[in-house]
Amino acid sequence: MARSVPRPRKISDFKPLFTNVAQTSHYLVRFGIPWPVQQHLISRGVDKRFIGEDIGLMASDAVIPGSSLMTADISGNYQGVNEKMAHTRQFMQMSLSFYVDRDYKVLKFLEHWIEYIASGSERNALRDGYHFRMRYPKQYKSEKTGIVKFEKDYNHSIEWNFVGLFPLALSDTQVAYEGSRIMKATCTFNYDRYICGKTSSKSWWEGLHINLTGNQRNNAYRTDDAEYRTPSITIRDDAPQGTWNTQGVEESIPNAEQVLKNDFGMSQTSIDAMNELGNK
């Protein structure tokens, strides 16, 4: 292999590269809250518009999470060699900071979401002996929360969509008499996994899902996935019989002889006679 030798280059050669870097100040947070949690928040004074739109706009700081691979040490495949092999993908927790509005809807949104998770006992919290009981994950985990990072020209963007997200810890919020500042609330979220790229049905149809570059429509309809399997008919030369495959279910299309036999009760002798007449 030829060795790359450094050579002088003009600043103008690098200018297009370093003037197209991404900016950190253009992003959007979107929350998709399960309906049971929405009902709980609405009863606490957090309206639907705030849940669906405003809470994402109030996110002042967002940390795009990363992931890592957990490995196991393997010895013995090759003498004197220790190998590492990945066995689990681990996702980091996500932290979001929010500006707090004058109606304190941001604090209510976070506090009462956590409250709902631990309110499975459904008893009056003012009573003696009140206890916490966790609800089922399906009731409080969000499946449609995402972060969209875009540029000021709105022509370049990338998405992270989180599966199974819920608030894990609401940090302390400090208040003080000296020097009034904008009040903020910081919350740590946990999630099962994330998907990097678009996940909407429109993006799948256009072949732009999971950061594909287009013209990849067939990837959204994989033949090995029954959910996206397309109908097909196969005709064999040795028998006039086809097979219709749709969503993993196979149905045989009977030929003419089977219809005459089974549905009309015609004998095989009569069918043979008809075949002889047709061959003449």
N, C-alpha and C positions, 0 to 999 in steps of 0.2 A: 504494500500500500504506500502510495506516495505521501511524503510528509508535507503538511501544510506550512508554508513559509510566510511569516508576516510581511506585509507590504504597506507602504504609505497609502493613505486614503484621505480624501477631502472631507471636511466637516459636512459639506452638502450631501455626501453619501449617507450620513447617519441622521440627518435632520428629519426626513420623513418617518424614521423609526421612533425617535424620541419625542416627536411632537404628536404622536397618536397614542399616548399612554392613557389609561383609564383614570377617571376622577372618582374620589370616594364619596362625593356629596350628592350623587344622583342614584337614588334607590327607592324602592317601594316595598312595604310589608303588607301582606294580605292574610287575614285570618278567616278560616272556614270553621266556624264553631258548631258543634253538634246541637241539634234542636233541643234536647233536654237542658243543656247548659244555657242556651239562649233564653228559654222560658224562665230559668232561674235568674238570669241577669236582668231580664225585662221587669220581673217583679221587684227588683232592687233599684229600679230607676235608670237602667242602661238601655236606651232604645235601640231598635234594629239598625238604624242608619249608623249609629256610633259603632255597633258591633261589626257591621259589614264593611265600613269605609273609614270612619274617622279615627278609630283606634290605630290603624296602620299609618295614617298621616302623622299621628302624635309620636311615633317612634323616632326619637332623636339620635339614637345610636344603635347600630345593629352589627353584630359580629357574624360574619359568614363562617359557619362551622367547617371543620375538616374531619377527616377520618384516618384511621390507621389500621394496619393489619397485624393481628396477633399471630405469632409463629410458634412452632414446636421444633425442638432440636431432634434431628434424625441422625443416627450413627449406625454404621454397618453396611450401608449401600456400597460404599467404596472404602477400601482400607485406608485408615489414617485421615479420612475426610469427615468433618462434621458439617451437616447441611441444615438450613433453616427452611421450613415450608409453612406457608400461610394456612391457617385453619379457620379464622374468624375475622370479619371486618368490624371494627369498633368505631362508633360514631361519637364525636365529642358533644357535650352539652352546649346549648346556645344561650347567649345572654342578650337581652334587649332592654334599652333604657327608653323611657317615655317622659314627655312633658306632661305635667299634671294640669288639667283644666280647672277652672273656677268651680265647676259643679262636681269635681272629684270623680268624674266618671271613669277615668283611667284607673284610679285606685280601686273603685268598686268593681271594675272589670276583672282585675287581677285577683283581688281579695275574695270576691264571691265565686270566681271560678275554682279557686283552691278550696273554698268553703263547700262548694257543691260536691267536690270529689270525696270529701270526708264526712258528708252529711247523710250517709246511708241509713243511719238509725231513725231519721225522720221524727225526732222528738223535739220538744221545746228545749232550746239551748239554755234557758234560764232555770230549768229544774235541777234539783240536786240529783246527782248520779248520772248526769248526761254523759254519754260516751260517744266516741267517734267510730264510724263504720264506713269503710271504703266502698264506693260504688263500683260497678263493673266497668272495665276499661272501655267497652263499646259506648258507654254513656257519656264519657268525658274526654276521650281522646279525639283530637282534630285530625282529619285526613286530608284537608285542603289548604293548609297554611303554607305560605311560600314567601320568598324574598326575590324580588326582581331587581337586578343591577343593570342600569342602563346609562347611556351617555346623553349629553345635553342636546345632541342632534336627533335623539330618539330613533336612530337607525341601527344601533348596536345594543344588544342586551343579552343577558344570560339569567337563568332562573334556577332556584333551588326550591324544590317542593318536598315538604316534610310529611312523613307518614307516622301516625300515632303520636302526635305532639300534645303535650300538656304542661302546665306550669309546675315547676318542681320547688322553687324557693323564691319568695318575695323578700328582697333585701330591705334593711332598715332605711327609712326615709328621715333624714335629719331636718329639723326646723330650729331656727335661732332668731333672736331679736336683732342681732347686729348684722347689718348689711343684707338687705333683702335681695334674694336671687330667685331665678326661676326654679320652681320645685320640680324634682324629677323622681321617678320611681324605676327601679331596676329589678328585673325578674329573670330568673334562670329557667329555661325550658328543657325538658327532656323529650326525646323522640326515638322511635324504633329505627328509622333509617330515613335517608333523603334520596331524592332523584334529581340529578343535575340535568336540567333541560326542561323544555315544555312538555306537559303531560295532558293537555286538553285534547278532546276528540277531534277538533279541527286540525290541530298540529299533527295528529296521527294520520289523518286522511291526506294531508298535504305532504307527508313525509318529512316533517320538520321536528318531530318529537325527539326527546333525549339528545338534542344538539346535532341531529343529522342535518345535512346541508341541502336537502331537497332531492326530488326525483327518487325517493326511497320508499314509495308507497307500498311496494310488495313486502317490505320489512314489517309493516303494521299488520299484514295478513299472512302470518306464518303458517305453513302447512302442518307444522307439528303442534299447533295450538288449536284445540277444538273450538275455542271461542271465536277465532278469526278464520276458521276454515271456510273456503268458498266452495259452492256447488260444482261438481264435475261429473261428467258422464263418460263411462268407458264402454266401448263396444268391442266384443271379441269376434274373431273370424269364425271360430268353431261353433258359436251359438249366438243367436240373435237376442242377447240379453245384456242389459246395461246396469250400471250401479250408480246410484245417486247418493253423494256424500254431502251432508250438511250438518255442521256443528258436531262432528264426531258420530253421527247416527247414520248407519248404512241401511238403505232400503232397496231390495231387489225389484227390478221392473220385470214382470213376467212377459214371456213371449206369447205369440198368437196361439200356439198349441196348448199352452197351459191355461189360457183363458177359456178356450173351447172345451177343454176337459173339466176344469174345476167349476167354472161358472155356468156353463151350458150343459154339462153332463154328456157331452158327445164321446162316443167310444173311440178307441184307437183305430179300429177298422174303418170307421167313417172318415177319420182324419187322414189315414193313409190313402183312401180313395180320392179325397179332395186333392191331396198332394200329387197323385198320379194324373188327375185331370189338369192340374196346373202345369205339369211338366210337358204335356202333349202340345 
